[in-house]
Amino acid sequence: MQHSKDEIQKTLQLAHNQFERCDLESAFEGFKSAYDKAIKKEDIPGACEALRGIIRYSAEALNHSLIKQWVNVLKKYIADYPSEVPAVTWYTLATVHLVQFQWKTAKKYTLRFLKEVREENWDQPRQKEAAIAKGRSALCHINLKQGHYDRAQYFAKALLNVYEEEKYRGINGSLYMVLGLVHETKGHLDRAIECYRKAHGTYLEEHNWYHYLYVIYAYARIARKEKNYSRAYWHLDMISRAAQTPGFGRIQQEIRKEKEILKTEAIDLLVDARNGIIQTRENSKIQLGKQYVLLDILEALSSAHEKSGADKERGLSKAEIISAVWKEKYRPESHDNKLYYNINRLRKMIEPNIRKPRYVLNWKEGYRLAPGLKIQFLSGRNEETKILNEHPPEKGKIQ
């Protein structure tokens, strides 16, 4: 059965929509289906457009053997049908080299893409202008990756002056991300977060959840640089839940790198109350499970430890711990043994040498965390509520 070009285009559009909705595997199957239909119809532009989607999936999945396989197919079309391949073919090759950190080659193919766009016949002038905007935006990203931050910033601002009101799909969000990355690199975190929020709004408006994930990743980096490690972990967990399939290899790799930075930079003692896990400098994972009393003791001591001014790194009296953890009025005859027992249990779990504690120390008539200790307590619920109020995802989308 022969397939019309309209049917091929509908299949391609559906696949592109599935990709932006983060259904990457379905998108990949859709692109392959469109490619098979285009081959039967001898539709060279349709086949190249389908290959663009297949290669885009392969690049996001970091599947280098798949990239090589399909890029070779695309290059054969370029060699065999030089007058029929669409301009977007060169943009596809530029994208491949961007993923492979080959900036000069990516720039060469992007410039070729812009040349072909200008020379190609277009039925709708707006589509041609959108394609030119795509190429120019790609050049901004390449300048950024090459370390030409001032040039990238100038170029992105100039393009926004031209395109901001036009609202070509994917362009404004991409340019805001460039500006955000420039400001982030220069240490201007307030300006960076302002740009990321603009990208955030743009991608939500476009229902582009794929690029939205990279905005959330940017939020995680900013939170880490502001030493708000709880928020950084929350953002990374949010991405992890949305990007679990193999197709998200690139962003999964970025999440792993960011978590390694957090692990080495952030803490001496990490308490993840969400999952009942403690990490210390000596032990990467101590499972507390549902021992909520120990978690509550650590939370109370952490709150006291993090206060500023005269109260900085103070401890808590026995009465304060009993009130915070057990919600009871302190009575020595009934509470001293209970508190001593649980502090001792906690020390056995986290202290390298229980006879010489390094984390939980005696303090006056109570206990405290060691002075200078870098601690992060991830309680989860309150922080998650706060962040959702600030950056609410659209109903029914990424949760």
C-alpha positions as CSV (number, residue, x, y, z in Angstrom):
1,M,0.0,0.0,0.0
2,Q,1.3,3.4,-1.0
3,H,1.2,6.2,1.5
4,S,0.4,9.8,0.7
5,K,2.7,12.6,1.7
6,D,0.0,14.1,3.9
7,E,-0.2,10.8,5.8
8,I,3.6,10.8,6.3
9,Q,3.5,14.4,7.6
10,K,0.7,13.5,10.0
11,T,2.8,10.6,11.4
12,L,5.8,12.9,11.7
13,Q,3.8,15.6,13.5
14,L,2.4,13.1,15.9
15,A,5.9,11.7,16.6
16,H,7.3,15.3,17.2
17,N,4.4,15.9,19.6
18,Q,5.1,12.7,21.5
19,F,8.7,13.7,21.9
20,E,7.8,17.0,23.4
21,R,5.4,15.3,25.8
22,C,8.4,13.1,26.9
23,D,7.0,9.9,25.4
24,L,10.3,9.3,23.7
25,E,9.9,5.6,22.9
26,S,6.5,6.2,21.1
27,A,8.0,9.1,19.3
28,F,10.9,6.9,18.1
29,E,8.5,4.2,16.8
30,G,6.5,7.0,15.1
31,F,9.6,8.3,13.3
32,K,10.6,4.8,12.1
33,S,7.0,4.3,10.9
34,A,7.1,7.6,9.0
35,Y,10.5,6.6,7.5
36,D,9.2,3.3,6.2
37,K,6.2,5.1,4.7
38,A,8.4,7.7,3.0
39,I,10.7,4.9,1.6
40,K,7.7,3.2,0.0
41,K,6.4,6.5,-1.4
42,E,10.0,7.5,-2.5
43,D,9.5,10.7,-0.6
44,I,13.1,11.9,0.0
45,P,12.2,15.0,2.1
46,G,9.8,13.0,4.2
47,A,12.5,10.3,4.7
48,C,15.0,12.9,5.8
49,E,12.6,14.5,8.2
50,A,11.9,11.1,9.7
51,L,15.6,10.5,10.0
52,R,15.9,13.8,11.8
53,G,13.5,12.5,14.5
54,I,15.2,9.1,14.7
55,I,18.6,10.7,15.1
56,R,17.3,13.2,17.7
57,Y,16.0,10.3,19.8
58,S,19.3,8.5,19.4
59,A,21.2,11.6,20.5
60,E,19.1,12.1,23.6
61,A,19.4,8.4,24.5
62,L,23.3,8.7,24.1
63,N,23.1,5.6,21.9
64,H,26.2,6.2,19.8
65,S,25.9,3.0,17.7
66,L,22.3,4.1,16.8
67,I,23.5,7.6,16.0
68,K,26.2,6.2,13.7
69,Q,23.9,3.8,12.0
70,W,21.2,6.5,11.1
71,V,23.7,9.3,10.3
72,N,25.2,7.0,7.7
73,V,21.8,6.5,6.2
74,L,21.2,10.3,6.2
75,K,24.6,11.0,4.6
76,K,23.8,8.4,1.8
77,Y,20.6,10.4,1.0
78,I,22.7,13.6,0.8
79,A,25.1,11.9,-1.6
80,D,22.5,10.2,-3.7
81,Y,19.8,13.0,-3.8
82,P,21.7,16.3,-3.2
83,S,19.0,18.4,-4.7
84,E,16.1,16.8,-2.9
85,V,17.2,16.7,0.7
86,P,15.6,19.4,2.8
87,A,17.5,22.2,4.6
88,V,16.7,20.6,8.0
89,T,19.1,17.7,7.1
90,W,22.0,20.0,7.9
91,Y,20.5,21.1,11.2
92,T,20.2,17.4,12.1
93,L,23.9,16.9,11.4
94,A,24.7,20.0,13.5
95,T,22.7,18.5,16.4
96,V,24.7,15.3,16.3
97,H,28.0,17.1,16.5
98,L,26.7,19.2,19.4
99,V,26.0,16.1,21.4
100,Q,29.5,14.8,20.5
101,F,31.1,18.2,21.7
102,Q,32.4,19.0,18.2
103,W,31.6,22.6,18.2
104,K,33.4,23.7,15.1
105,T,31.7,21.0,13.0
106,A,28.3,21.8,14.5
107,K,28.8,25.4,13.6
108,K,29.8,24.5,10.0
109,Y,26.6,22.5,9.6
110,T,24.4,25.1,11.2
111,L,25.7,27.8,8.8
112,R,25.0,25.3,5.9
113,F,21.5,24.9,7.2
114,L,20.9,28.7,7.2
115,K,22.3,28.9,3.7
116,E,20.0,26.1,2.5
117,V,17.0,27.7,4.2
118,R,17.5,31.0,2.4
119,E,17.8,29.2,-0.9
120,E,14.9,26.8,-0.5
121,N,11.5,27.5,-1.8
122,W,8.9,28.0,1.0
123,D,5.1,28.1,0.6
124,Q,4.7,30.0,3.9
125,P,7.2,32.9,4.7
126,R,6.6,32.5,8.4
127,Q,7.9,28.9,8.3
128,K,11.0,30.1,6.6
129,E,11.6,32.8,9.2
130,A,11.0,30.3,12.0
131,A,13.7,28.0,10.4
132,I,16.1,30.9,10.2
133,A,15.4,31.7,13.9
134,K,16.1,28.0,14.7
135,G,19.5,28.2,13.0
136,R,20.4,31.5,14.7
137,S,19.4,30.2,18.1
138,A,21.6,27.2,17.5
139,L,24.6,29.5,16.8
140,C,24.0,31.1,20.2
141,H,24.2,27.8,21.9
142,I,27.4,26.9,20.0
143,N,29.0,30.2,21.0
144,L,28.1,29.4,24.6
145,K,29.6,25.9,24.4
146,Q,32.8,27.4,22.9
147,G,33.1,29.7,25.9
148,H,32.2,32.9,24.0
149,Y,29.9,34.1,26.7
150,D,29.7,37.8,25.9
151,R,29.1,37.0,22.2
152,A,26.4,34.4,23.1
153,Q,24.7,36.9,25.4
154,Y,24.8,39.8,22.9
155,F,23.5,37.5,20.1
156,A,20.7,36.1,22.3
157,K,19.5,39.5,23.3
158,A,19.5,40.7,19.8
159,L,17.5,37.7,18.6
160,L,15.0,38.2,21.4
161,N,14.5,41.8,20.2
162,V,13.6,40.4,16.8
163,Y,11.7,37.2,17.7
164,E,10.2,37.7,21.2
165,E,6.9,38.9,19.9
166,E,6.7,36.4,17.0
167,K,6.7,33.4,19.4
168,Y,8.2,30.9,17.0
169,R,7.9,27.5,18.7
170,G,11.0,26.6,20.7
171,I,12.9,29.8,19.9
172,N,12.3,32.1,22.9
173,G,12.7,29.4,25.4
174,S,16.0,28.4,23.8
175,L,17.3,32.0,23.9
176,Y,16.2,32.5,27.5
177,M,18.2,29.3,28.4
178,V,21.3,30.7,26.7
179,L,21.0,33.9,28.7
180,G,20.4,32.0,31.9
181,L,23.5,29.8,31.3
182,V,25.6,32.9,30.6
183,H,24.5,34.6,33.8
184,E,24.9,31.3,35.8
185,T,28.5,30.9,34.4
186,K,29.3,34.4,35.5
187,G,27.9,33.9,38.9
188,H,24.9,36.2,38.5
189,L,22.4,33.7,39.9
190,D,19.5,36.2,40.4
191,R,19.7,37.1,36.7
192,A,20.1,33.5,35.7
193,I,17.0,32.4,37.6
194,E,15.0,35.2,36.1
195,C,15.9,33.9,32.6
196,Y,15.2,30.3,33.5
197,R,11.7,31.3,34.8
198,K,11.0,33.0,31.4
199,A,12.1,29.8,29.7
200,H,9.9,27.9,32.1
201,G,6.9,30.0,31.2
202,T,7.5,29.7,27.5
203,Y,7.8,25.9,27.5
204,L,4.7,25.5,29.7
205,E,2.8,27.7,27.2
206,E,4.0,25.5,24.4
207,H,3.3,22.2,26.3
208,N,7.0,21.3,25.6
209,W,7.7,19.0,28.6
210,Y,10.9,17.7,27.1
211,H,12.6,21.1,27.2
212,Y,10.9,21.9,30.5
213,L,12.9,19.1,32.1
214,Y,16.1,21.0,31.3
215,V,14.7,24.1,33.0
216,I,14.1,22.1,36.1
217,Y,17.7,20.8,35.8
218,A,18.8,24.5,35.7
219,Y,16.8,25.2,38.8
220,A,18.7,22.3,40.6
221,R,22.1,23.8,39.7
222,I,21.0,27.2,40.9
223,A,19.7,25.7,44.2
224,R,23.0,23.9,44.7
225,K,25.0,27.1,44.0
226,E,22.8,28.9,46.5
227,K,23.6,26.1,49.0
228,N,19.9,25.1,49.1
229,Y,20.7,21.5,48.8
230,S,17.2,20.3,49.8
231,R,15.7,22.1,46.9
232,A,18.4,20.9,44.5
233,Y,17.7,17.3,45.4
234,W,14.0,17.9,45.1
235,H,14.4,19.2,41.5
236,L,16.6,16.3,40.5
237,D,14.2,13.8,42.0
238,M,11.4,15.5,40.0
239,I,13.3,15.0,36.7
240,S,14.3,11.4,37.6
241,R,10.6,10.5,38.0
242,A,9.7,12.0,34.6
243,A,12.7,10.7,32.7
244,Q,13.0,7.0,33.7
245,T,13.1,5.4,30.2
246,P,16.3,4.6,28.3
247,G,15.6,7.4,25.8
248,F,16.5,10.0,28.4
249,G,20.1,9.0,28.6
250,R,21.5,12.5,28.2
251,I,19.6,14.1,31.0
252,Q,20.0,11.0,33.2
253,Q,23.8,11.4,32.8
254,E,23.5,15.1,33.8
255,I,21.5,14.1,36.9
256,R,24.1,11.6,38.0
257,K,26.9,14.2,37.6
258,E,24.9,16.8,39.5
259,K,24.2,14.4,42.4
260,E,27.9,13.5,42.6
261,I,28.7,17.2,42.9
262,L,26.1,17.6,45.6
263,K,27.5,14.6,47.5
264,T,31.0,15.9,47.6
265,E,30.2,19.6,48.0
266,A,27.2,19.8,50.2
267,I,27.6,17.8,53.4
268,D,29.3,16.0,56.2
269,L,26.0,14.5,57.2
270,L,23.0,14.0,54.9
271,V,19.7,12.9,56.4
272,D,17.2,11.9,53.8
273,A,14.0,11.5,55.9
274,R,12.0,10.9,52.7
275,N,13.7,7.5,52.2
276,G,15.0,6.9,55.8
277,I,18.6,7.1,54.7
278,I,21.6,8.8,56.4
279,Q,25.0,9.4,54.6
280,T,28.1,10.4,56.5
281,R,31.7,11.1,55.3
282,E,32.5,7.5,56.4
283,N,29.4,5.7,55.2
284,S,27.7,6.4,51.9
285,K,24.4,4.8,53.0
286,I,22.9,4.0,56.4
287,Q,19.4,2.7,56.2
288,L,17.1,3.9,59.1
289,G,13.9,2.8,57.5
290,K,10.9,3.7,59.6
291,Q,12.8,4.6,62.8
292,Y,11.1,7.9,62.9
293,V,12.2,8.8,66.4
294,L,15.8,8.9,65.3
295,L,14.9,10.9,62.3
296,D,13.0,13.4,64.5
297,I,15.9,13.7,66.9
298,L,18.2,14.5,63.9
299,E,15.7,17.0,62.5
300,A,15.4,18.8,65.9
301,L,19.2,19.0,66.3
302,S,19.6,20.1,62.7
303,S,17.2,23.0,63.2
304,A,19.2,24.2,66.2
305,H,22.5,23.7,64.4
306,E,21.5,25.9,61.4
307,K,20.4,29.0,63.4
308,S,22.3,32.2,62.9
309,G,23.7,34.8,65.2
310,A,24.2,34.1,68.9
311,D,22.3,30.8,68.6
312,K,24.5,29.5,65.8
313,E,25.4,25.8,66.2
314,R,23.8,25.7,69.6
315,G,22.4,22.5,71.0
316,L,19.1,21.5,72.6
317,S,18.4,20.7,76.2
318,K,16.8,17.4,77.1
319,A,13.5,19.3,77.7
320,E,13.6,20.8,74.2
321,I,14.3,17.5,72.5
322,I,11.5,15.8,74.4
323,S,9.1,18.6,73.4
324,A,10.2,18.6,69.8
325,V,10.3,14.8,69.3
326,W,7.7,13.3,71.7
327,K,5.5,16.4,72.1
328,E,5.6,15.9,75.9
329,K,6.6,17.9,78.9
330,Y,10.0,16.9,80.1
331,R,10.0,14.6,83.2
332,P,13.5,13.4,84.1
333,E,12.3,10.2,85.8
334,S,10.5,9.0,82.6
335,H,12.4,10.7,79.8
336,D,16.1,10.5,80.6
337,N,16.5,6.8,79.9
338,K,14.4,7.0,76.8
339,L,16.4,9.9,75.4
340,Y,19.8,8.3,76.4
341,Y,18.7,5.0,74.8
342,N,17.8,6.6,71.4
343,I,20.9,8.9,71.3
344,N,23.0,5.8,71.9
345,R,21.2,3.9,69.1
346,L,21.8,6.9,66.8
347,R,25.5,7.1,67.6
348,K,26.0,3.4,67.0
349,M,24.6,3.9,63.5
350,I,26.5,7.0,62.4
351,E,29.6,7.4,64.6
352,P,32.9,5.9,63.4
353,N,33.9,5.6,67.1
354,I,31.0,5.7,69.6
355,R,33.5,6.5,72.4
356,K,34.7,9.6,70.6
357,P,31.6,11.0,68.8
358,R,32.2,13.2,65.8
359,Y,28.6,14.0,64.9
360,V,26.3,14.0,67.9
361,L,27.9,15.6,71.0
362,N,26.9,16.1,74.6
363,W,26.0,19.8,75.2
364,K,25.3,21.3,78.6
365,E,22.1,19.5,79.8
366,G,21.4,18.0,76.4
367,Y,22.9,17.3,72.9
368,R,24.1,19.1,69.8
369,L,25.6,18.4,66.4
370,A,29.4,19.1,66.2
371,P,30.4,22.7,65.5
372,G,31.3,23.3,61.9
373,L,29.4,20.3,60.7
374,K,27.9,20.7,57.3
375,I,24.5,19.0,57.5
376,Q,21.6,18.7,55.1
377,F,18.2,17.4,56.4
378,L,15.8,16.5,53.6
379,S,12.4,16.4,55.1
380,G,10.6,16.4,51.7
381,R,7.0,17.3,52.4
382,N,7.4,21.0,53.5
383,E,10.0,21.8,50.9
384,E,8.1,20.1,48.1
385,T,4.9,22.0,49.0
386,K,6.9,25.3,49.0
387,I,8.5,24.6,45.6
388,L,5.2,23.5,44.0
389,N,3.6,26.8,45.1
390,E,6.4,28.7,43.4
391,H,6.7,26.7,40.2
392,P,3.4,24.8,39.8
393,P,3.4,22.3,36.8
394,E,0.3,22.3,34.7
395,K,-2.4,20.1,35.9
396,G,-2.1,16.6,34.6
397,K,1.5,17.0,33.5
398,I,4.8,16.3,35.1
399,Q,4.2,15.3,38.7
